Amino acid sequence: MYLTIDGIDKSFVNEKSNRLQVLDNISLNIEKGSFVSIVGPSGCGKSTLLYLIAGLEKADKGEINISGKKVQQPGPDRVVVFQEAGLFPWLTVLENVTYGLLLKKMDKNEAEKKAKDILKMVHLSRYIDAYPHQLSGGMKQRVAIARALVMEPDILLMDEPFSALDEQTRMVLHKELLDIWKKTKVTIFFVTHNIREAVLLSEKIVVFATRPGRIKEIITVPSSKEGIMPDSITLHTEQRILSLLENEIEKVLKEEMGDEYSFETNHLHRDNSGDMGSHI
Protein backbone atom coordinates (compact mmCIF):
# COMPACT_ATOMS: atom_id res chain seq x y z
CA MET A 1 0.00 0.00 0.00
CA TYR A 2 1.28 3.49 -0.90
CA LEU A 3 0.15 5.73 1.99
CA THR A 4 -0.42 3.98 5.32
CA ILE A 5 -1.79 5.64 8.45
CA ASP A 6 -1.34 3.33 11.41
CA GLY A 7 -2.84 3.84 14.89
CA ILE A 8 -2.69 7.64 14.94
CA ASP A 9 -3.62 9.49 18.14
CA LYS A 10 -3.39 13.28 18.40
CA SER A 11 -4.22 15.70 21.21
CA PHE A 12 -3.91 19.44 21.75
CA VAL A 13 -3.76 21.52 24.92
CA ASN A 14 -6.49 24.20 25.05
CA GLU A 15 -6.40 27.66 26.60
CA LYS A 16 -7.32 26.18 30.01
CA SER A 17 -4.33 23.79 29.82
CA ASN A 18 -6.68 20.83 29.39
CA ARG A 19 -5.64 18.12 26.96
CA LEU A 20 -8.19 17.65 24.17
CA GLN A 21 -7.97 14.48 22.12
CA VAL A 22 -8.66 15.16 18.45
CA LEU A 23 -7.82 11.85 16.76
CA ASP A 24 -8.27 8.37 18.21
CA ASN A 25 -6.56 5.32 16.72
CA ILE A 26 -6.83 6.30 13.05
CA SER A 27 -5.70 3.61 10.62
CA LEU A 28 -6.14 3.99 6.87
CA ASN A 29 -4.55 2.69 3.67
CA ILE A 30 -4.54 4.79 0.51
CA GLU A 31 -3.48 3.49 -2.89
CA LYS A 32 -1.16 5.46 -5.17
CA GLY A 33 -3.04 7.61 -7.67
CA SER A 34 -6.35 7.43 -5.81
CA PHE A 35 -8.72 10.27 -4.90
CA VAL A 36 -9.84 10.01 -1.28
CA SER A 37 -12.10 12.52 0.52
CA ILE A 38 -12.76 12.84 4.23
CA VAL A 39 -15.98 14.23 5.70
CA GLY A 40 -17.21 14.52 9.27
CA PRO A 41 -18.61 16.80 11.98
CA SER A 42 -17.03 20.03 13.11
CA GLY A 43 -13.86 19.53 15.13
CA CYS A 44 -13.48 15.81 14.34
CA GLY A 45 -9.87 16.19 13.21
CA LYS A 46 -10.13 16.07 9.41
CA SER A 47 -7.69 18.92 8.83
CA THR A 48 -5.46 17.70 11.66
CA LEU A 49 -5.02 14.37 9.88
CA LEU A 50 -4.16 16.22 6.67
CA TYR A 51 -1.51 18.27 8.51
CA LEU A 52 -0.05 15.09 9.97
CA ILE A 53 0.29 13.59 6.48
CA ALA A 54 1.90 16.85 5.33
CA GLY A 55 4.39 16.67 8.20
CA LEU A 56 3.17 19.99 9.62
CA GLU A 57 2.06 18.31 12.87
CA LYS A 58 3.40 15.34 14.83
CA ALA A 59 1.26 12.50 16.16
CA ASP A 60 1.22 11.53 19.83
CA LYS A 61 1.04 7.87 18.86
CA GLY A 62 1.22 5.81 15.69
CA GLU A 63 2.93 6.64 12.41
CA ILE A 64 2.34 7.59 8.80
CA ASN A 65 4.37 5.99 6.02
CA ILE A 66 4.67 6.82 2.32
CA SER A 67 6.14 4.02 0.23
CA GLY A 68 7.46 2.51 3.44
CA LYS A 69 9.19 5.70 4.61
CA LYS A 70 7.98 7.31 7.84
CA VAL A 71 6.67 10.88 7.60
CA GLN A 72 8.63 13.01 10.07
CA GLN A 73 8.61 16.44 8.44
CA PRO A 74 7.30 18.29 5.36
CA GLY A 75 8.69 17.12 2.04
CA PRO A 76 8.53 17.91 -1.68
CA ASP A 77 6.52 14.74 -2.27
CA ARG A 78 3.53 16.36 -0.46
CA VAL A 79 2.02 19.76 -1.25
CA VAL A 80 -0.93 21.40 0.54
CA VAL A 81 -3.63 23.53 -1.08
CA PHE A 82 -5.42 25.49 1.65
CA GLN A 83 -8.86 27.08 1.81
CA GLU A 84 -7.29 30.47 1.04
CA ALA A 85 -5.13 30.67 -2.07
CA GLY A 86 -2.30 32.41 -0.19
CA LEU A 87 -0.75 34.00 -3.27
CA PHE A 88 1.96 36.65 -3.04
CA PRO A 89 0.10 39.86 -3.99
CA TRP A 90 3.23 41.56 -5.35
CA LEU A 91 3.94 38.74 -7.82
CA THR A 92 2.19 37.98 -11.11
CA VAL A 93 0.42 34.69 -11.74
CA LEU A 94 3.49 33.33 -13.55
CA GLU A 95 5.83 34.53 -10.80
CA ASN A 96 3.66 32.93 -8.11
CA VAL A 97 3.73 29.58 -9.89
CA THR A 98 7.47 29.65 -10.59
CA TYR A 99 8.36 30.78 -7.07
CA GLY A 100 8.95 27.29 -5.64
CA LEU A 101 10.87 26.13 -8.70
CA LEU A 102 13.25 29.09 -8.50
CA LEU A 103 13.82 28.37 -4.80
CA LYS A 104 15.00 24.93 -5.96
CA LYS A 105 17.52 26.73 -8.23
CA MET A 106 15.80 25.69 -11.45
CA ASP A 107 16.79 27.72 -14.51
CA LYS A 108 14.32 30.61 -14.92
CA ASN A 109 13.48 29.80 -18.56
CA GLU A 110 12.87 26.16 -17.70
CA ALA A 111 10.76 27.14 -14.67
CA GLU A 112 8.63 29.51 -16.74
CA LYS A 113 8.08 26.91 -19.45
CA LYS A 114 6.99 24.36 -16.86
CA ALA A 115 4.71 26.89 -15.16
CA LYS A 116 3.09 27.91 -18.44
CA ASP A 117 2.31 24.25 -19.22
CA ILE A 118 0.57 23.88 -15.86
CA LEU A 119 -1.27 27.20 -16.22
CA LYS A 120 -2.53 26.04 -19.59
CA MET A 121 -3.88 22.92 -17.87
CA VAL A 122 -5.92 25.10 -15.45
CA HIS A 123 -6.97 27.47 -18.27
CA LEU A 124 -5.06 30.54 -17.09
CA SER A 125 -2.67 31.06 -19.99
CA ARG A 126 -4.20 34.46 -20.72
CA TYR A 127 -3.57 35.68 -17.19
CA ILE A 128 0.10 34.91 -16.63
CA ASP A 129 0.94 38.62 -16.24
CA ALA A 130 -2.03 39.44 -14.00
CA TYR A 131 -1.71 40.11 -10.27
CA PRO A 132 -3.84 38.32 -7.64
CA HIS A 133 -6.05 41.37 -7.01
CA GLN A 134 -7.09 41.23 -10.67
CA LEU A 135 -8.38 37.65 -10.38
CA SER A 136 -11.66 36.16 -9.19
CA GLY A 137 -11.74 33.79 -6.22
CA GLY A 138 -11.94 30.76 -8.48
CA MET A 139 -9.02 31.93 -10.58
CA LYS A 140 -6.91 32.46 -7.46
CA GLN A 141 -7.58 28.89 -6.39
CA ARG A 142 -6.60 27.65 -9.84
CA VAL A 143 -3.30 29.52 -9.46
CA ALA A 144 -2.83 27.88 -6.04
CA ILE A 145 -3.47 24.45 -7.57
CA ALA A 146 -1.07 25.21 -10.43
CA ARG A 147 1.57 26.34 -7.93
CA ALA A 148 1.19 23.02 -6.13
CA LEU A 149 1.18 20.84 -9.26
CA VAL A 150 4.21 22.49 -10.81
CA MET A 151 6.29 21.00 -7.97
CA GLU A 152 5.25 17.53 -9.22
CA PRO A 153 4.18 16.18 -5.80
CA ASP A 154 3.25 12.56 -5.31
CA ILE A 155 0.43 13.57 -2.96
CA LEU A 156 -1.81 16.64 -3.26
CA LEU A 157 -3.36 17.51 0.11
CA MET A 158 -6.41 19.77 -0.25
CA ASP A 159 -7.98 21.35 2.84
CA GLU A 160 -11.48 22.60 1.92
CA PRO A 161 -10.06 24.39 -1.15
CA PHE A 162 -13.42 25.34 -2.68
CA SER A 163 -15.49 26.14 0.42
CA ALA A 164 -15.36 29.93 -0.01
CA LEU A 165 -16.45 29.83 -3.67
CA ASP A 166 -19.89 30.18 -5.18
CA GLU A 167 -21.63 27.06 -6.45
CA GLN A 168 -21.10 27.79 -10.16
CA THR A 169 -17.36 28.38 -9.73
CA ARG A 170 -17.09 25.29 -7.56
CA MET A 171 -18.70 23.14 -10.27
CA VAL A 172 -16.19 24.39 -12.86
CA LEU A 173 -13.26 23.67 -10.54
CA HIS A 174 -14.60 20.20 -9.79
CA LYS A 175 -14.37 19.31 -13.47
CA GLU A 176 -10.93 20.87 -13.82
CA LEU A 177 -9.62 19.08 -10.74
CA LEU A 178 -10.88 15.72 -12.03
CA ASP A 179 -9.26 16.38 -15.42
CA ILE A 180 -5.97 17.27 -13.70
CA TRP A 181 -6.13 14.17 -11.52
CA LYS A 182 -6.67 11.92 -14.54
CA LYS A 183 -3.80 13.55 -16.46
CA THR A 184 -1.23 13.68 -13.65
CA LYS A 185 -2.14 10.50 -11.71
CA VAL A 186 -1.36 12.41 -8.49
CA THR A 187 -2.74 10.97 -5.25
CA ILE A 188 -5.32 13.39 -3.80
CA PHE A 189 -6.36 13.57 -0.13
CA PHE A 190 -9.30 15.97 0.00
CA VAL A 191 -10.91 17.44 3.14
CA THR A 192 -14.40 18.86 2.64
CA HIS A 193 -17.57 19.65 4.58
CA ASN A 194 -19.68 19.29 1.44
CA ILE A 195 -21.10 15.80 1.01
CA ARG A 196 -22.02 16.22 -2.65
CA GLU A 197 -18.54 17.53 -3.44
CA ALA A 198 -17.03 14.42 -1.86
CA VAL A 199 -19.36 12.12 -3.80
CA LEU A 200 -18.76 13.81 -7.16
CA LEU A 201 -14.97 13.88 -6.84
CA SER A 202 -13.87 10.84 -4.90
CA GLU A 203 -13.23 7.17 -5.39
CA LYS A 204 -13.46 6.62 -1.64
CA ILE A 205 -14.95 8.70 1.17
CA VAL A 206 -13.76 8.36 4.76
CA VAL A 207 -16.58 9.29 7.16
CA PHE A 208 -15.33 10.53 10.54
CA ALA A 209 -17.18 10.33 13.85
CA THR A 210 -17.17 13.33 16.19
CA ARG A 211 -14.33 14.27 18.53
CA PRO A 212 -12.17 12.47 19.19
CA GLY A 213 -12.10 11.72 15.49
CA ARG A 214 -12.53 8.07 14.58
CA ILE A 215 -13.24 6.39 11.27
CA LYS A 216 -16.93 5.52 11.24
CA GLU A 217 -17.06 4.03 7.74
CA ILE A 218 -15.20 4.03 4.44
CA ILE A 219 -17.47 4.26 1.40
CA THR A 220 -16.41 3.27 -2.10
CA VAL A 221 -18.14 5.56 -4.57
CA PRO A 222 -19.68 3.70 -7.53
CA SER A 223 -18.93 5.44 -10.79
CA SER A 224 -18.19 4.66 -14.40
CA LYS A 225 -14.74 4.84 -15.96
CA GLU A 226 -15.90 7.96 -17.77
CA GLY A 227 -16.54 9.64 -14.41
CA ILE A 228 -20.29 9.95 -15.04
CA MET A 229 -22.55 8.85 -12.22
CA PRO A 230 -26.35 8.56 -12.50
CA ASP A 231 -28.21 11.06 -10.31
CA SER A 232 -29.94 8.23 -8.46
CA ILE A 233 -26.60 6.78 -7.32
CA THR A 234 -25.30 10.22 -6.36
CA LEU A 235 -28.38 10.89 -4.25
CA HIS A 236 -28.29 7.45 -2.64
CA THR A 237 -24.61 7.87 -1.69
CA GLU A 238 -25.23 11.36 -0.28
CA GLN A 239 -28.14 10.11 1.83
CA ARG A 240 -26.09 7.19 3.10
CA ILE A 241 -23.32 9.53 4.27
CA LEU A 242 -25.78 11.96 5.83
CA SER A 243 -27.50 9.14 7.73
CA LEU A 244 -24.10 8.11 9.11
CA LEU A 245 -23.46 11.68 10.26
CA GLU A 246 -26.83 12.61 11.77
CA ASN A 247 -26.03 11.36 15.27
CA GLU A 248 -22.50 12.77 15.08
CA ILE A 249 -23.77 16.24 14.12
CA GLU A 250 -26.31 16.03 16.95
CA LYS A 251 -23.49 15.35 19.45
CA VAL A 252 -21.60 18.43 18.24
CA LEU A 253 -24.68 20.66 18.48
CA LYS A 254 -25.45 19.43 22.01
CA GLU A 255 -21.87 20.11 23.07
CA GLU A 256 -21.89 23.63 21.57
CA MET A 257 -25.39 24.70 22.62
CA GLY A 258 -25.87 22.91 25.95
CA ASP A 259 -29.32 23.46 27.48
CA GLU A 260 -30.40 25.63 24.54
CA TYR A 261 -30.15 22.66 22.22
CA SER A 262 -33.31 21.32 20.63
CA PHE A 263 -33.11 18.77 17.86
CA GLU A 264 -35.26 16.26 16.02
CA THR A 265 -33.24 13.78 14.02
CA ASN A 266 -35.83 13.37 11.30
CA HIS A 267 -35.92 17.13 10.73
CA LEU A 268 -32.22 17.57 10.04
CA HIS A 269 -32.00 20.11 7.25
CA ARG A 270 -30.97 18.76 3.88
CA ASP A 271 -30.09 21.33 1.25
CA ASN A 272 -29.42 20.61 -2.39
CA SER A 273 -25.65 20.73 -2.05
CA GLY A 274 -25.26 18.35 0.88
CA ASP A 275 -23.25 21.07 2.63
CA MET A 276 -23.09 20.42 6.36
CA GLY A 277 -21.70 23.81 7.25
CA SER A 278 -18.32 25.47 7.47
CA HIS A 279 -15.36 23.61 8.96
CA ILE A 280 -17.25 20.33 9.36
C-alpha positions in Angstrom: 0.0 0.0 0.0 1.3 3.5 -0.9 0.1 5.7 2.0 -0.4 4.0 5.3 -1.8 5.6 8.4 -1.3 3.3 11.4 -2.8 3.8 14.9 -2.7 7.6 14.9 -3.6 9.5 18.1 -3.4 13.3 18.4 -4.2 15.7 21.2 -3.9 19.4 21.7 -3.8 21.5 24.9 -6.5 24.2 25.1 -6.4 27.7 26.6 -7.3 26.2 30.0 -4.3 23.8 29.8 -6.7 20.8 29.4 -5.6 18.1 27.0 -8.2 17.7 24.2 -8.0 14.5 22.1 -8.7 15.2 18.4 -7.8 11.8 16.8 -8.3 8.4 18.2 -6.6 5.3 16.7 -6.8 6.3 13.0 -5.7 3.6 10.6 -6.1 4.0 6.9 -4.6 2.7 3.7 -4.5 4.8 0.5 -3.5 3.5 -2.9 -1.2 5.5 -5.2 -3.0 7.6 -7.7 -6.3 7.4 -5.8 -8.7 10.3 -4.9 -9.8 10.0 -1.3 -12.1 12.5 0.5 -12.8 12.8 4.2 -16.0 14.2 5.7 -17.2 14.5 9.3 -18.6 16.8 12.0 -17.0 20.0 13.1 -13.9 19.5 15.1 -13.5 15.8 14.3 -9.9 16.2 13.2 -10.1 16.1 9.4 -7.7 18.9 8.8 -5.5 17.7 11.7 -5.0 14.4 9.9 -4.2 16.2 6.7 -1.5 18.3 8.5 -0.1 15.1 10.0 0.3 13.6 6.5 1.9 16.9 5.3 4.4 16.7 8.2 3.2 20.0 9.6 2.1 18.3 12.9 3.4 15.3 14.8 1.3 12.5 16.2 1.2 11.5 19.8 1.0 7.9 18.9 1.2 5.8 15.7 2.9 6.6 12.4 2.3 7.6 8.8 4.4 6.0 6.0 4.7 6.8 2.3 6.1 4.0 0.2 7.5 2.5 3.4 9.2 5.7 4.6 8.0 7.3 7.8 6.7 10.9 7.6 8.6 13.0 10.1 8.6 16.4 8.4 7.3 18.3 5.4 8.7 17.1 2.0 8.5 17.9 -1.7 6.5 14.7 -2.3 3.5 16.4 -0.5 2.0 19.8 -1.2 -0.9 21.4 0.5 -3.6 23.5 -1.1 -5.4 25.5 1.6 -8.9 27.1 1.8 -7.3 30.5 1.0 -5.1 30.7 -2.1 -2.3 32.4 -0.2 -0.8 34.0 -3.3 2.0 36.6 -3.0 0.1 39.9 -4.0 3.2 41.6 -5.3 3.9 38.7 -7.8 2.2 38.0 -11.1 0.4 34.7 -11.7 3.5 33.3 -13.5 5.8 34.5 -10.8 3.7 32.9 -8.1 3.7 29.6 -9.9 7.5 29.6 -10.6 8.4 30.8 -7.1 9.0 27.3 -5.6 10.9 26.1 -8.7 13.2 29.1 -8.5 13.8 28.4 -4.8 15.0 24.9 -6.0 17.5 26.7 -8.2 15.8 25.7 -11.5 16.8 27.7 -14.5 14.3 30.6 -14.9 13.5 29.8 -18.6 12.9 26.2 -17.7 10.8 27.1 -14.7 8.6 29.5 -16.7 8.1 26.9 -19.4 7.0 24.4 -16.9 4.7 26.9 -15.2 3.1 27.9 -18.4 2.3 24.3 -19.2 0.6 23.9 -15.9 -1.3 27.2 -16.2 -2.5 26.0 -19.6 -3.9 22.9 -17.9 -5.9 25.1 -15.5 -7.0 27.5 -18.3 -5.1 30.5 -17.1 -2.7 31.1 -20.0 -4.2 34.5 -20.7 -3.6 35.7 -17.2 0.1 34.9 -16.6 0.9 38.6 -16.2 -2.0 39.4 -14.0 -1.7 40.1 -10.3 -3.8 38.3 -7.6 -6.1 41.4 -7.0 -7.1 41.2 -10.7 -8.4 37.6 -10.4 -11.7 36.2 -9.2 -11.7 33.8 -6.2 -11.9 30.8 -8.5 -9.0 31.9 -10.6 -6.9 32.5 -7.5 -7.6 28.9 -6.4 -6.6 27.7 -9.8 -3.3 29.5 -9.5 -2.8 27.9 -6.0 -3.5 24.5 -7.6 -1.1 25.2 -10.4 1.6 26.3 -7.9 1.2 23.0 -6.1 1.2 20.8 -9.3 4.2 22.5 -10.8 6.3 21.0 -8.0 5.2 17.5 -9.2 4.2 16.2 -5.8 3.3 12.6 -5.3 0.4 13.6 -3.0 -1.8 16.6 -3.3 -3.4 17.5 0.1 -6.4 19.8 -0.3 -8.0 21.4 2.8 -11.5 22.6 1.9 -10.1 24.4 -1.2 -13.4 25.3 -2.7 -15.5 26.1 0.4 -15.4 29.9 0.0 -16.4 29.8 -3.7 -19.9 30.2 -5.2 -21.6 27.1 -6.5 -21.1 27.8 -10.2 -17.4 28.4 -9.7 -17.1 25.3 -7.6 -18.7 23.1 -10.3 -16.2 24.4 -12.9 -13.3 23.7 -10.5 -14.6 20.2 -9.8 -14.4 19.3 -13.5 -10.9 20.9 -13.8 -9.6 19.1 -10.7 -10.9 15.7 -12.0 -9.3 16.4 -15.4 -6.0 17.3 -13.7 -6.1 14.2 -11.5 -6.7 11.9 -14.5 -3.8 13.5 -16.5 -1.2 13.7 -13.7 -2.1 10.5 -11.7 -1.4 12.4 -8.5 -2.7 11.0 -5.2 -5.3 13.4 -3.8 -6.4 13.6 -0.1 -9.3 16.0 0.0 -10.9 17.4 3.1 -14.4 18.9 2.6 -17.6 19.7 4.6 -19.7 19.3 1.4 -21.1 15.8 1.0 -22.0 16.2 -2.7 -18.5 17.5 -3.4 -17.0 14.4 -1.9 -19.4 12.1 -3.8 -18.8 13.8 -7.2 -15.0 13.9 -6.8 -13.9 10.8 -4.9 -13.2 7.2 -5.4 -13.5 6.6 -1.6 -15.0 8.7 1.2 -13.8 8.4 4.8 -16.6 9.3 7.2 -15.3 10.5 10.5 -17.2 10.3 13.9 -17.2 13.3 16.2 -14.3 14.3 18.5 -12.2 12.5 19.2 -12.1 11.7 15.5 -12.5 8.1 14.6 -13.2 6.4 11.3 -16.9 5.5 11.2 -17.1 4.0 7.7 -15.2 4.0 4.4 -17.5 4.3 1.4 -16.4 3.3 -2.1 -18.1 5.6 -4.6 -19.7 3.7 -7.5 -18.9 5.4 -10.8 -18.2 4.7 -14.4 -14.7 4.8 -16.0 -15.9 8.0 -17.8 -16.5 9.6 -14.4 -20.3 9.9 -15.0 -22.6 8.9 -12.2 -26.4 8.6 -12.5 -28.2 11.1 -10.3 -29.9 8.2 -8.5 -26.6 6.8 -7.3 -25.3 10.2 -6.4 -28.4 10.9 -4.2 -28.3 7.5 -2.6 -24.6 7.9 -1.7 -25.2 11.4 -0.3 -28.1 10.1 1.8 -26.1 7.2 3.1 -23.3 9.5 4.3 -25.8 12.0 5.8 -27.5 9.1 7.7 -24.1 8.1 9.1 -23.5 11.7 10.3 -26.8 12.6 11.8 -26.0 11.4 15.3 -22.5 12.8 15.1 -23.8 16.2 14.1 -26.3 16.0 17.0 -23.5 15.4 19.5 -21.6 18.4 18.2 -24.7 20.7 18.5 -25.5 19.4 22.0 -21.9 20.1 23.1 -21.9 23.6 21.6 -25.4 24.7 22.6 -25.9 22.9 26.0 -29.3 23.5 27.5 -30.4 25.6 24.5 -30.1 22.7 22.2 -33.3 21.3 20.6 -33.1 18.8 17.9 -35.3 16.3 16.0 -33.2 13.8 14.0 -35.8 13.4 11.3 -35.9 17.1 10.7 -32.2 17.6 10.0 -32.0 20.1 7.3 -31.0 18.8 3.9 -30.1 21.3 1.2 -29.4 20.6 -2.4 -25.7 20.7 -2.0 -25.3 18.4 0.9 -23.2 21.1 2.6 -23.1 20.4 6.4 -21.7 23.8 7.2 -18.3 25.5 7.5 -15.4 23.6 9.0 -17.2 20.3 9.4 
